[in-house]
Amino acid sequence: MTSTPFQQAPSAGSLERLIQLPSRALRWARRKATRALGRDYTDLGERVDIIYKEPVRFDGLDMYQKSHFRRYQFACGLLRPDMAAGDLACGTGYGTAMLASVARLARGYDISPVIEVVRARYAAIANVSFQQADILGLDEEAAFDAVVSFETLEHFPPGLVVEVLRKFHSMLRADGLLVLSTPFNQEETPASRRHHRSFRITEKVLAGWLAAAGFSVDRILYQNYQSHEIQEELSVKDFMVAVCRKVPGAQGAGHESG
C-alpha cells in the first residue's frame, strides 16, 4: 500500500513545525506550554507526528512514522463503528484522529501541553476530542469500549506499570478491548534512559503485568523497523503489540515485575 488518508508532517517527526503554524491560537498555546514547562516545549521527549489530512504516500513517511502509523492502522482494524475509543498518551493526536475515522468517538489524552495545539489542529473533526491529563489522575469509569496506548508502559518505572494498566481497566466497559505496544526486550542504556524507565520487557513480563491488572491476553504480535508490518512472528523484533480483553470484576493482586 503506497497511499493513505493521512498526510506526512512538514518535517519528519518534528514538533517544531507543528508549533510554528501561522495561527494566533497556536502561538498562544506554544507560549502557555513553554511557561508551564519552564522550557521550549519542542523538547517533550518522544513524539512522532503525522498530520491527519488526505492523501499521503506511505513511502514518504520516515521509519518512525511508518511504525507508528501501522500500529494505529492495526488498532483501527479492531474497532467497530459503534465503539467509543480512548487513546492514552496520544502524543500529537494523529492516531486519535485515525481512530475517530472508524469509531463512534475517539478521545485522546496526553500529559504534554502540546495537546493545546493538537486540539486546535483537529477542531473540525466532530467526533474527536483531546484532554491534557496525567494518566494516573484520570477518573473515567467505564467510558470506553476500547483503549489504545502505544509506546506508553516503558515510560513508567516497573512499580507503576500495573497501576497504569489498572487505570486502563477501569476506563473500559465490560469485555472492553485494550491494544498496546512496548519495545521488545529493550536494553537499559544511557540513550534509552533518556525517556524510558522500564526495560527488558518480554512476553512473560508483559503478560504478568496484564494479568495483575485484570486483563486476558488474546494475542501478542511483533513489529520491526524493517517491514513495519505487525505479524505473529518475526526474526527481528523491535516491538510487541498486545491485544487484550478486560476481565470483568478482576483487578488482580499487587504485582511488580522487574
N, C-alpha and C positions, 0 to 999 in steps of 0.2 A: 504494500500500500504506500503510495507516494504522496497522497494529499489528504488533508484532514480539515475539519471545520474549525481549526484554531490557528491563530496567527503567531508566528515567532516574535519574540520580544525584539525591540530595536537593536539590542546587542545581547549576545547570548548570556543568559543567567544574570544580567546586570540590573540591579535596582536603581543604579544611578539615573538611567533614562526614565525609569518609572517615576521617580520623584521630581524629575525636571519637566514633566509635561506642562504645557502652557495653560494653566488654569489657576485662577485665584484660589479656589478651594484646595487644590492640590498643594499649592505653595504654602497655604495656611497649615495644612496637615503636616507638611515637612517641618515647619518651624515648631509646631506643637510637639512633634515626635522628638525633635532634636533637644528641646527643653526638657522633656520628660526623661530622656536617657542621659542627658549631660554630654552627648556626643552626636556627631552626624549619624543619622540612622541608616546610612548605606551600609554601615558596619554592624549588621544584626546577626551574624553567624551564617548558617547555611540557608540560602534562599535560591530557588530556581524559578524563573519567571517565563511564562508564555502568555501572550495577550489573547484573550478569547475574542476572535473575530474570524471571518471567513474570507478566503481559504488560505491554506499554507501548505507547503511541501514538507512532509515529514523528514525528507532527506536534508532539508535546510536547517533542522534543529541540531544543536550541539549534543554531545554524548550524554550530558546530564539531563537536558531537556527531554531527549528521547526516552530515557529510562523512566523519568517521572511521568511523562505523557502516557507511556504504555501501561503504567500501573493504574492511572486513572481510567484509561480505556477499559482495562480489565474489570475494575470496580463497576463502571457503567454497565458492563455486560451482565452483572449480577443483580441489577436493580430492576424494579417494575415501576410503571407509571403511577401507581397508587402509593408509592413509598415516600416517606419523609426521611431525608438523609442528613446526617451531621458529619461535617468534615473537620476533624480535630487536629490542630496545628496546621491550618490551611495555608500558611505562608502568604504568597501573593494572590491567592484566590482563584487562579485559573482553573484548578481542579474542581473547586466548588461549583464554578460555572459549568464545567463539563457534567458534573453530577446532576445539576439542575436541568440539563438538556434531556435527561431521561426521567428523573424522579418528579414527583408532585411538587416538592420543595426541597431546597438544599440550604443549609446554614453553615457557614464557616466560622471557626473560632481560632484566634491566634493571639499570643501574648504580646506580639510586636505592635507598636504604634503604626506600622505600615498598613494596618487594617483600615485606617482612615482613608488612605489613598485607594485601597482596594475597593472599599465601599463606593467611593465616587466613580471609580472606573466602571463598575458593573451595575450602576444605579438603574440602568434601563432594562435590566432583566427582572421581570416581576416576581419570579419565584425563587430568587436567591437573596440571601441576606448575610451580613457579617457582624461579628461582635469581637471586640478586643477583650480577652479574658485569659486568666490562668486556668488551665485545665482542671487543676485540683480544687479550684474555688467555684467551679460551676455547680449550679443546682437546677438540673434539667431532668427531673424524674420522668422516665418512660416517654421521652419526647420524640424518639426516632425509631423507625423500622430498621434502619441501617446506620452504622457508624463506620466511617473510613478514617484511617490515620496512618499515613505513610511516613516512614523515617522519623518516628517520634520517640519510641521507647528508649533508644540508645542515648537520648539527651538527658535521661534521668539516671541517678545512681541506682544500683540494683535494689536497694532497700525501699525505693519508692515506686518501682515499676508495677508491682501488684496493685498498689493504691491507685495508680493511673488506670490500670485495666478495670479495677472495680468501679471507677468513675464511669468508664465506658459502659460497663454492665448496667449501672443504674440509669443511664440515659436511654437504654434500649427498652423497647416494649417486649412482651413475651415472645420467645423464639426469634429475637432480633438478630440481625446479621452484623458481624464485625469483620472488616477487611483491613489488614495492617501489613506493614513491611518493616524489616530491620536489616541492617548489614548482616551478612553471614560470617560468623566466626572471626570478626574483625580483631586484629591485634591492638593492644594498647601501646601507642607510640606518642612521642611529643606532638606530632601532627594531629593524630586522632583525638588527643586530649583537648585540643583547642575547642571542640564543640561537643564531644561525646563524653558520657560518664559511665556507660555500661559497655563491656567488651566481651569477646568470645561468646557471642550469643549463637547457640546451636539449636537444632530442632528440639533436643531434650530440655535445654534451658527455657526456650520459648514455650514449649508445651507445659512445663511445670508452672511457669508464671500464669498462663491462661487458665489452667485447671484451678489454681489457687484463687483466681478471681471469679470463677463460676462460669467458664466457657468450655464448650466442647469444640474440638478441632475437626473440621470437615476434611481439610487437606492443607498441606504445606507445599508450596511450589517455589520455583527458583528463577532468578533473573541474573543476567550479567551484562557488562558493558560492551560485549562483542556483538550480540544479536539484539539485545534489549527486550526480546520476547520472554513472556512468562511461561515456563514449561515445568513439567513434572520432574524432569531430571536433566541436569547439565553437568558436564565435566568440570567446567569452571563456574563457581557460584559466587556472585558478589552480594546478592540479596536473597532473603526469604520473603515470600508473600503468603500470609496465612488467611484462610477463610474459616471463620468460626461462628458458632451459634451460642446465644445466651441460654444457659440452663436456668429456667425459671426457679426463683427461690434460693438459688445457690450463690453464695458469695465466697465460699471457700474458707479455709483456716488460714491463720497467719503464715506467711511464707516469704522466705528470702532466698535468692539464688545468686551466687557469685559468678 
